[in-house]
Amino acid sequence: MTAASASSDLSTQVARLFFDRQLSKMEIAARLGISRFRVARLIDDALADGLVRIEYRDIPADDRGLAAVLEERFGLDLCAVAIAAADEATDEATTFNAVVRLAAAVLHGLISSGDVIGVAWGSTLAAVVRELPTRSDPDLEVVQLAGSSARLDRNRDAGELARVLADRLGATHRAIYSPTFVETAALRAALLREPEVADTVARFSALDLAIVGIGAMPTGDDGAASSLVRSGVLDDTEVLRLTELGAVGDLVVHPFDATGRFVAPDLAERAVAIGVEELRRIRRVVAVASGTRKAGAIRGALKSGVIRMLVTDGPTARAVLGGA
């Protein structure tokens, strides 16, 4: 046996232990009586020589190049861009479904046992939650990020989404038994002293991951693509005031302008929901948003610095970049 063939055979054995058996480099070194650095070199050799081949099989497919541009432009930790059939030639429903499937796959990979997961509201998130693979992990915890509204249909309500997500993950569940908005800051403060509300709100500081949508405020003849507005929890006068303040979208219940500046702190004072600064402290805030009419809102949300991870579609991603 030549030195080259012996090295190749050892590379194969090391690769099997590392990739198939999932032993650490330290464990392989101890088992084979060689140095950890040699183990690392043999793994590199196995990859370089084609003894091991790694394939990325995106199911559903995503546009890695476009995602990388968005990551670079907005300083994101992760971006995933769904590809539907023929991308821009496809209809809106097909594109939306591709985003939902991709978002569910991304979240499934991000969620680890022991995580505390916050979830907001909206039709997009409702679809993603329904698509998530089920598991049974009582060490997971799901926390509702905003109060409920009787004006939202059941499938999009924050309380219902948190409950369904917890059921799908086999997780424990923390609900907020309160309206989304109350009349005064004093009433909000009183509600936050109620044990059932206070216990859930206290978990905001423990969140490992938050799943949010991005709402778009109405512009011109276009209706709102925002659960905050469509829910009816804000009256027409309030919505008009927000648009006059330059609001282009909202995160959870917090409106922001095109520069990513949050424009209605007085509204936040009446909201029974996670605050902007609490959102900023979460290491993984995953936004799921689809549709080119949301491009301006998505751009503003990314500029806010709150969003760390984004799942969207190709046409929307290009529209976001086109105005950046």
KAWO-V751758 format. One record per helix or strand of 3 or more residues. SS is the DSSP state (alpha for helix, beta for strand). FROM is the first residue (numbers start at 0). LEN is the number of residues. Records with the same first field share a line. If there is no record, write none. Layout:
# KAWO-V751758
SS=FROM-LEN, FROM-LEN
This chain:
# KAWO-V751758
alpha=2-18, 24-8, 35-13, 63-11, 86-3, 91-19, 122-9, 153-3, 157-12, 184-8, 194-12, 226-4, 235-9, 264-4, 275-5, 291-12, 313-9
beta=77-5, 115-4, 140-4, 171-3, 208-8, 246-5, 253-4, 283-5, 308-5
